[in-house]
Amino acid sequence: MSHSINTRKFVRIVRDGLIQTLNEISDGELPQILVLEAPLVSFVNKLCTYSTLRESTAVAKIVTADKNCYQVLDSLMKETQYQMIFVVDARSDLRVPTEFGKIIQAWQSNAPHVAYVTWRTNPSNIPSKLPHFLRSQLAQNVRLHPWFVLPIHELDDNLLNTKVLYNSEGENLYLPLSESMQKASRSILIQNLSSAVQAVLKESGLSITHTASLGPNAHKLVDHIRREIDNRKTEDDLFVDDTLYGNRHSGLQCNLIALERDIDPLTPLCSQLTYAGILDDLYEMKDKNLIHEPPLTDVEIITLDNDKDEVWNELKFKNFGALGPRLNELARELQAGYDARHQAESVSEIKQFVDNLGGLQERQKLLKLHTGLSSTVLKEVANKDEGDDESLFNRVLEIEQDSIAGNLGQRSNCEKILELLYEGVLSYSGALRLCCIFSLTRNGIRDREYNLLRTEIVDRWGVDAMFALQRLARAGWFLSKSLFAKYSPWTDFDTFAAYLELIPQSDRDGDPGEPTDSSFAYCGTVPIMTRAIQLLFDRSIVSKTFSAQQPFIISRTPSWRGIEDLFTQHYGSGVLREQVCDESTSARTRVIGKPAKNSPDPVLVVMLGGVTIGEMATLQFLAGQLRKKGVNKRFIVVTDGIVGAAHLANALPGNTE
């Protein structure tokens, strides 16, 4: 028996849903104008081309809801009569954005249609809830239509991004600017992630057999998912569950692991060292494009499409130091492909070469893109000012590494950050990142050094920086020693890091192309989230650093047993929880089946508060390491958004860059 999740088909399902919604709205006579809320433009572009929409629906024009939207619509409506359809995503805001709502209301005399993005599994879809609330914000003659979506893959087949972490104003809902809104905004994220997971399970025909959660909001998320699934089960569903997961068990597993960002606020602050991670830190990735695109010779638009670019798929999660040698190998392989024409003698061999020529040319184009892009990145990270021994990138990386490893005292750490501030080379977010890393890894900053750093930052960036520092203190990221115990996410970082071996010795001075642990994605450190997930299946590390008495060393079934004290000691009681959702642990149960050979168990890793690209890279690496030990798992991350250094400004008041 086998069961799997084909994440690529979700794009097709969502596209077909859009086409179906537009066709149901169509009156069969008038052409349609599709007015997209700005954040939805890239989402629709990933689903289908404009020509596909024109061929499959009555859509004749597509307009983006920007500052010129009304003028564009006015010009088009003067030319001919159209059916107007506005598309809005209210999943994060639970309302129509103010400016977009004004545009809709300006055309209320045309009785416009509004298609709103929602989950089919959202319990608020009933007319008296979400539709009623949206209608109350618009004219009464506006006609509402749900567009049911699924989380679609982004960057990798194993990353399903629901895109609900940031609202229409770009604010991070996990860390809202107003602390009083945090409970409500996190509830919105929990609701959306729960609906997304249910939709994935329903579309894939899978049932959860085991859950494990880390963090209080992660517990709420698991409870919400299980409660909604149980409420929706039909008699047919119960029969299938009993057949596959009852006392005569099929041996199949589908694990659900839920984690929240508060468990590891450190990783998003650190510099990423994978190819995709560095691109995100420098240029900010959005879907398959770079927001701040660097100029490349003979490359007009940089597109990083994991559906079509096999070179990108191979390189994206590699440490940047491994790119050069691998690109050279790929270039030699390409040259060998072209040289094959000289060995072609027979007609069939010549024909085969000609058939392969298109593929060779496409591969040459991709290699040119990634060679140029990696060269640009290398120049940027290696750029040194006159008189400097090291580039700014390396100096920042060294401070990060020394802070995490505990190589610097309070005074030395502070002096290194102040030196960069006095030189004026640090950006606003860069300065805050280093200060937060200092605080989180040193269990707070001594009051003297804390006041020095705070004064320098406020003097340089003004009153907005003062509010940002206060916000970071409340979040537990930037604290003095006197406040550490009250707001810190953990009790003692050094002890915790030692138990989890967050700074493994095995990878030091090793080949970056052949890592032996998950520290390749950052400055020699393993993300806490990755290590926590590893401990659910593999105890080989804590059996040496924490306690030799472990209930298992390698296990197919996820469990926190044996490490409860470790996490309770550092996060507080109740931080871990696990549940068994089938009959596999019952004494009466007999396992009568087993998974097909080389068929991995799907593991839905739900990340509340966002995931970094580096964490994605380490999770895929972890899956490979577990496979070598006989535990075949496929980690599919379902998250509310992408976080990292480039996205830090979304959690800070003001804009002082």
C-alpha angles and dihedrals in degrees: 000000000000137000129186145161119244099203094179093065090062089075090057092047093051091045091051089049091055092048091048092050092050092048092049089053094047117102090206093243114060123061115239134241112208111207110194126199104241098250090053095060095082090042093056091043089058091052100051146332126265090250091055090054092049092049095046102037142025091261110134101164136027119202129185116226097239132130091287095048098104093049092048092049092046090053093049095046091053089057098051142339117273138180105241120221121180118196118205134176108213097164095108101032098033085215141069109268109256099242093043089050090054090054091051092048091049088064098041091119087068091057092235125205121232120204110197125199114238143145119261087224094053108121089208093069093094113110095250094058128037098005091048092048093049092047091053088062094051139048115292093240092060110112116219126211127180119231106201114212140182128212105268128209118266126186091347139025088244096055116082110185117196091189095218101116093091122049126218090280093052094252118149107241093200089058104025118187090240110063091204089064096053098094092048095044093048089050088057090053092048091051092049096046091047091052091046093052091047090050091051092049093046093049092047097042093234132142127208112245101175135017131196124181136186118198134024096267090047088057090052090050093053091047091051093050094048094045093050093045092050091048092053098047116120127200088264091054092050090049092052092047092051092047096049103028105023130097090304094055124199093213092238121138135194112179128201117204118183124191134168131217095242088071090065115019090153102071098060088055095056126090112259119230104191119098093250092040095054090048089053093048094048104034106011113240121232116183103311098336138076115238094208097038116195117225113258127187113254092356114108100178126020109220120179102190117172089193093063110014110081092176091056090048091055098044107033097087097038123106107263090238090065095055099083098057093043093049088051090053092049091049091052091049089051092050090050088054091054092044089057088081089073091058093048108107109149125064091248092053092049090048091050091052092050090049090053094045095086091053091048092051092049091049090049089054092051093047090050090053095050095041090052094043095048090047090053091049091049092053091050097049093041096046111125128190116233110282095018120122093203136033119252089248092057093044091053091045091051092053090049092050095045091048094051093043092047093237094139133061123227094266096045093047092050093047093053092053093044090051090059091045093051090050089054094228099119122089120224094257090042091056093048091048093056092046092050093047088050091051098043096047098040096047092250131328122276109257095247094052091040092057092046093054094043093050093048093049094047092046091051101042104023136222096334088063090055091056090046092053090050090050091050091049091053089050089053095244103110112033141153119229090258092058099037098092092050101048108017119119091221140022104233123001099194094055092045092048091050093051092049093039090229090170102048118198093209095075098048112121089355129137107285088210092057107040121180096200139028095264094096094089096061139024095304094301133114117229111250091229091056093048091048091053090047091055090059089067108015125044098173091114103046091042085070101033105033115015132346090207101086125155088230142356097207123018136171091205115070116238140162092204113135097021101065091105092051094057095035090054092056104031105023134253122319095025093123129056137163134183136190112219100184137049095263093114096047116113089227095054121109120194105222099171142038136204118274114265113276090008108131123214110249112241116192107208106194112198114197111199096025140289130248123230088239091057089051090053093050093048092055088047090050090053089056092048092050090048089059088055094051099262108118110199134157111207110210111184117212109189142164093231151324119281134184143114093309091055098047093101089067089069096047132081117247130002112264101155 
